[in-house]
Amino acid sequence: MKKLLALVLVSLLCLGLAGAFADNIAIDRLEFQFVPSKDADVIITGTKNLPDLVKAEMANQGYDIGEVVITVGTNYNATGESLAAGTIDLGWLPGGTYALYSDEVDVILTATRNGLSNDSEVPADWNGDANKTLKNGPQVTFYRALIYATPSAYGKELAAKVNAGEMLTWEDLDAANWAVLGTSSSAGYIYPTLWLYDNYGKKISDLSHVTQLSGYGESFAQAAAEAVDIIVCYADGRNDYEAAWTIPTNDADPTGKAGMGRTDSIWNELNVIGVTKGIYNDTVAITKAKPEVYNPEFIEAMQNCLINIINTDEGKAIFDVYSHTGYAKATDSDYDGARAAQEVVK
């Protein structure tokens, strides 16, 4: 009788579980898109296991997802526009890009990340092997952008002045060849513009020699080739390209970044000449154009899904491609500062 009772209870439990999942809401397809702050192939490789994790976790949250597709936008604005149009469902957007499209998309999560060993506002404090930046600080919801002088002949002149404690003039900066990202990139355009505005009353649009690139990988490659004098990037960018910097150009680092062929370290050769104000962390944003995903139930499920995933070792490894170590639930008002920065850029 005990064995029979046990079998009955197991059968009821299985039927209950089957019934629970049978009640899940079915969604045929979700498309997630990342902005190209890293090389597209690096992002695709790093996130290849994310679809299966999302499908499994969303089933626990009450949703059966048929397919999860991961793509990388051609630039930051392209991801914002795709979200606004509803051609993708979720996008990983920098705060500045989110602010630009926040009438059509909504933020659901803010990334947290390991703070850096250095948060000095003095540029020279970031330079040289002795000042190598480590990702060993406390969890933070902000980061900084840095303005870097490259190892070009003129870049070395700028770095020498800063490392000697001199203040660069507008004329010094205007004579340089700059590489920046799209105008909605927080670290690649908006906050470097604010830095120029605060220190010189000028903007990137006032510079005489500016090239706009599609991603940071291209920026570092241009720097290594000495094709430009100044690049801009998030503060831990040198960590991400440290290995590739000194690998031969016919080889790649373990993450797939192409070698850049330098012989000295990136900490000695890529010198900080400017430090921006803090930037509120990247978002996970959702389209408002699709009622099947833009509703309180789905949003809560997706928030819980991604928070649970990143709290696992496998999830941490996936989102390390963006230096994200956690996610916190967010509201639109968190990015009022980013909207104010956009106004200065305009």
N, C-alpha and C positions, 0 to 999 in steps of 0.2 A: 504493500500500500504506500509506503514512504517513497519507493522508487517511482510509482505511478504518479503520486502527487508532485514529485520533483519534475517529471517529464511534462506534466500539465502546466506547471508554473513556467518552465522554460519555453514551452510553446506559446503561452500567453504573452511572455516577455517579447519573444521574436515577433509575434503578430502586432504587439503594441509598437515596437520599433518600426516595423514595416509600415504600419498605419501612420506613424509620425512623419516618416519621410515621404509617404504618399501624399501627405497634406502640404508638402513644400511647394512654394511658388516656382514655376518653371520659367527660366529665361534662356532663350536659345544661344545667345552670343553676347559677350562683353568684350570691348576693346579698350585696353589700357595703353596710354601713350606716354613716353618719357621724352623730355626735351634733351637736345644733344649737348649737354654740358660735359659729357664724355663722348668718346668715339662710339658711333652707333653699334659697331660689331662688339665692342666691349660691353655695352649695355645689354644687347640681345643675349650674349653668352652668359653674362652674370645673372640674368633674370629668367633663364630657360626653365627652371623648376617652379617658378611662381604660379603659372596657370593651374597646375595640379594641386598646389597648396590652397589656392583660392577656391577651387571647386570643392575640395574636401571641407574646408572651414565654412564656406557659405552653406553647405548642406547642413552643418550643425546649427547655422543661424536661420534656417528655414527656407533656403533657396537652392534649387537644383539648376546649376549653370551648365549648359551644354558645351560651350566652348569659350575659352579665355584667350584672346589674341594680344600679344605684346608687340608694339611698334615704337619707332623712334621718329619724332618730328624732324622735318628738314631744318627748322629753326624754331626759336621760342614762340614767335607769333603764329607760326603754322599750327602748333599744338593748341594755343589759345583759340584760334579761329575754328579749328576742328571741334573743340569742346563747345564753343558757342553755337555752332551749327548742328551739334548732336551727331556728327559722324563718328565720334568716339565718346566713350562713356565716362572714363576717368582719366585725368592727366596729372602728371607730377610737374607742377609749375613753380618757378621762383616767385617770391612775393610780388616783385614788380610786374611780372607778366600777369599774375592773378589780378592785381589791382587794375590793370588795363582792361581786363575782360570780365570784371566782377558783376556787371549788369546781366551777363548771359550765363555765367557759371557761378558755382558756390563752393566755398572751401568746406571740407569735412574734417581734415586732419592737418596738423602742423608737425613737421619733423623735429625730433630732438637729435642732438649729436654730441659726441664727445668734445668738450671744450679743448682748446689748444694750450700748450705749455706757455705760450706767449700771447699776450693781449696788449702789448705796448702800442702807444700811439706815436712813438718815435721810430721812424723808418729804419735807421741804422741798427736798432736793437734786433731786427729780424735777419741780419745778413751774416754770411759766413758759416762754416761748418760748426763753429762753437755755439751758434744760435739756431741750430737746426730745430725746426718746429716739431713737437711731439703731440700726438693726439691722446693725451693722458689727463686732460682736465675734467671737471665735473660736467654732467649733462647740462646743455644750454639750448635755448631756443633762438639764438642769434649767431651770426657770424660776421666777419668783416670782408671787404674787398681790399686788395692790395694793388698798387701801381708798381710795376716791375720795370727796371732798366735791363735790357738784354745785353749779351756779350758782344754786340756790335761795337765798332770804334766809338760812335757817339754815345751809345748806351753806357760804355765804360766811363766816359767823361762825366755823365750825369751821376752815376753811382759813386764815383770818386768824390764829387762835391758833397753828396749827401752823407757819405761815410766819414767825411771830414767835419761834419756838423754845419755845413753851409745850407742856406735856404735857396732852393731853386727859384729862378725868376720865371715869369710868364714867357719871356723870350727864349729861355732855355728849353722850356717844354714845347713851345710852338715850333721850334726848329727841328724837333724830333719826328720820326715816322712812327705813328701810333697804329696799333691793331686793337680793335674793340669788337664786341659782339653786337647783336641787334638792340634796338632802342628799348625793348621791354626787358632786357636782361638786367637783373639787380646788380650782380657783381661785375658783369661785362659791359655795363653802360651807365645805368642810372646812378649808382653810388659813386663811381669815379667822376661823373658829371657834377654831383653834389660836392665832392672834394675840390674840384677845380673852382666851383662857384664860391665855396666858403673861403678858399685861400687866395683866389685871384679875381673873383668877380666874373669869371668866364665859364664857358661850357665846352664839352667835346665838339659841339657844332661850330665853335669859334676857332678850333685848331686848323692849321694850314695843311697838315698831311695825315689823313686818317683813312685806314682801310678797315672795312667791316667784314668780319669773318663769321663762319657758321657755327663754330664751336671752339672750346678751349683746346682740344687736341691740335687743331690747326694753329692756334695762337702759340702754343709751345713749340710746335714744329717751325714756325716762322722765326721765333726767338732763337732756337738752336741754329737755324740757318743764317742768322744775323741779317735777315731780310727786313726786320723792323727794329726800332730802338726802344719802344715801350710797348708792353702788353698789360692787360688788366685781367684779374682773376680772383676767385675766392681765396681766402687766406691759407688754406691747406692745399692749394693747387700744386705746389712744389712737391709735397708728399706723394701725390698721385702720379707725378711724372718723374720722380726721382730715379727709378730704375731705368726707364726708357731713355732718359737724358744721356746716359753714358754707354748705351748698347749700340753696336754697329747698325748702320742704316739698313742692312740686309737681314736683320734679326728683329725679334720682338720680345717684350717682357712677358712674364707669366700670364698677365691679363689680356694680352693681345695688342698692347700699344706698340706701335712701330718704333724701332730704335732711332735715336736722333744723332748719334755719332759724336757726341762731345767727349772730351777726355777729363776735364775737371768736374767737380760735383756741381749739382744744380744750386746748392746753397751758396757756393762761391761765385757762380757765374750769373745767376739771376737775382739781382739785388733790388730790394724794396726801396722805393723812393717816395711812396705815399701810402697812408693808411686811412681808410674811410671810417665813417661812423658805423655802428652796428646795424646789421640787416636782419629783419625778422626771418626766420627759417622758411624753407621751401614748404609748399602746400601739396596736399592731395586734393584735387578739385574735381567737381562733378558737373556734368552738363545739366542745364535747366530745361533743355529742349525735349527730353524724353520722360514722360510721366512714369514709365515703368521702373525707372531708376531714381528720378527726382521726386522722392516721397519719403516721409519720415521713417517708415519701416525699413526700406531698402538702405537708406543712409546709415541708420543705426547698425544694421547688419554688416555693412561694408566697413564701418568704423571698427566694430568689434573684430571682424575678420582680419583686417590688416594689423591691428594692434596685437592680436593673438599670434599672428604669423611672425611679426618682427621680434616677439618675445621668445622665439625659439632660436636655437643655434643656426638652423638652416635658414630661417628668415633673416637673421642678422647678417649672414654671409651674402644673401641676395641683395639686401638694401645697402650693404657696404659700398656698392657701386656708386651710390650717391652720398656716402659718408653719413647715412641716416642710421641711428642706433635705437630709435624709439619713435612712437607716434603718440600725439596727444590730441584729443578732440578739440576742434577749433571753431571759431565763429568769425563772421565777416569783419566785425569791428576790430579784430586783432590786426588787420591790415590797413587801418586808417593811416598809419605812418607811411606805408608804401604808396598809398594814393597821394599823400602830400608830396612825396618825393617825385612822383610822376608829374605833378603840376610844375615843379621846378624845371624838370627836363623839357616839358612842353614850352 
